[in-house]
Amino acid sequence: QVQLVESGGGLVQPGGSLRLSCTMSEFSIDLYTIGWFRQAPGKEREGVSCISASDGSTYFADPVKGRFTISRDSAKNAVYLSMANLKPEDTAAYYCTADDNWGRGIQVTVSS
């Protein structure tokens, strides 16, 4: 069974940066299209970004375009979501996904 673990969240000031990691056990993460979602309190879960397993193409939701990047690290069996110029509205629990498998999520709080 695919198990995903997110890490790298925390508290950051507006304008700051964080890098979230999504690691996978048992299987090669390179075989999967990996998605990142987020959910803020009182709001619906929304897609943030994904990276394709087939050709490495990437997608970013409009609110994060130009600020977030996504990348793979095959050696560490991880996918990273690098977040820059963070805004208070980026505050949410962030989840990585592979097929129908979800991690438990990691909190990102952007506040001064």
C-alpha positions as CSV (number, residue, x, y, z in Angstrom):
1,Q,0.0,0.0,0.0
2,V,1.2,3.4,-0.9
3,Q,2.0,5.6,2.2
4,L,2.7,9.2,1.8
5,V,4.3,11.5,4.5
6,E,4.4,15.3,4.3
7,S,7.0,17.3,6.1
8,G,8.5,20.8,6.1
9,G,5.5,22.8,7.3
10,G,5.4,25.4,10.0
11,L,5.0,29.1,10.8
12,V,6.5,31.7,8.5
13,Q,6.1,35.4,8.1
14,P,4.5,36.9,5.0
15,G,7.0,37.0,2.2
16,G,8.8,34.1,3.5
17,S,9.5,30.7,2.0
18,L,9.0,27.0,2.9
19,R,9.7,23.7,1.2
20,L,7.3,20.9,1.7
21,S,8.4,17.3,1.2
22,C,6.2,14.4,0.2
23,T,8.0,11.0,0.7
24,M,6.7,7.6,-0.3
25,S,7.4,4.2,1.2
26,E,7.3,0.9,-0.5
27,F,7.2,2.2,-4.1
28,S,9.1,4.6,-6.3
29,I,7.5,8.0,-6.2
30,D,8.7,8.5,-9.8
31,L,6.0,6.0,-10.9
32,Y,3.2,8.3,-9.7
33,T,1.7,11.6,-10.6
34,I,1.9,13.5,-7.4
35,G,-0.5,16.2,-6.4
36,W,-0.6,18.8,-3.7
37,F,-3.8,20.0,-2.2
38,R,-4.6,22.4,0.6
39,Q,-7.5,23.1,2.9
40,A,-7.9,26.2,5.0
41,P,-10.3,26.2,8.0
42,G,-13.9,26.7,6.8
43,K,-12.9,26.4,3.1
44,E,-13.1,23.6,0.6
45,R,-10.0,21.6,-0.3
46,E,-8.3,23.0,-3.4
47,G,-5.7,21.7,-5.8
48,V,-2.4,23.5,-5.6
49,S,0.0,21.8,-7.9
50,C,0.9,18.5,-9.5
51,I,3.8,16.8,-11.4
52,S,3.2,14.2,-14.0
53,A,4.8,10.7,-13.8
54,S,4.8,10.4,-17.6
55,D,6.5,13.5,-18.8
56,G,7.3,15.6,-15.8
57,S,4.8,18.3,-16.8
58,T,3.6,20.5,-14.0
59,Y,0.4,22.3,-13.0
60,F,-0.1,25.2,-10.7
61,A,-3.4,26.8,-9.5
62,D,-3.7,30.5,-10.3
63,P,-3.3,31.7,-6.7
64,V,0.2,30.2,-6.5
65,K,1.5,30.6,-10.0
66,G,4.9,32.3,-10.0
67,R,5.4,31.7,-6.3
68,F,5.3,27.9,-6.0
69,T,7.4,25.3,-7.8
70,I,7.2,21.5,-7.7
71,S,10.1,19.0,-8.3
72,R,11.2,15.4,-7.9
73,D,14.1,14.0,-6.0
74,S,14.4,10.4,-7.2
75,A,17.4,9.7,-4.8
76,K,15.3,10.6,-1.8
77,N,12.0,9.2,-3.3
78,A,10.4,12.6,-2.7
79,V,8.5,15.4,-4.3
80,Y,9.0,18.9,-3.1
81,L,6.6,21.8,-3.2
82,S,8.8,25.0,-2.8
83,M,6.8,28.0,-1.7
84,A,8.0,31.5,-1.9
85,N,6.6,34.9,-1.2
86,L,4.0,33.3,1.1
87,K,0.9,35.2,1.9
88,P,-1.5,34.8,4.8
89,E,-4.1,33.3,2.4
90,D,-1.7,30.4,1.9
91,T,-2.3,29.3,5.4
92,A,-3.8,25.8,5.3
93,A,-3.2,22.1,5.8
94,Y,-1.3,20.8,2.8
95,Y,-1.7,17.2,1.5
96,C,0.2,15.3,-1.1
97,T,-1.6,12.6,-3.1
98,A,-0.7,9.7,-5.4
99,D,-3.7,8.1,-7.2
100,D,-6.3,7.7,-4.4
101,N,-3.7,7.7,-1.6
102,W,-3.4,10.7,0.6
103,G,-0.9,11.8,3.2
104,R,-2.0,13.0,6.7
105,G,-1.2,16.6,5.9
106,I,1.1,19.2,7.2
107,Q,0.2,22.7,8.5
108,V,1.5,25.8,7.0
109,T,0.8,29.1,8.8
110,V,1.7,32.4,7.3
111,S,1.4,35.1,9.9
112,S,3.4,38.1,11.3
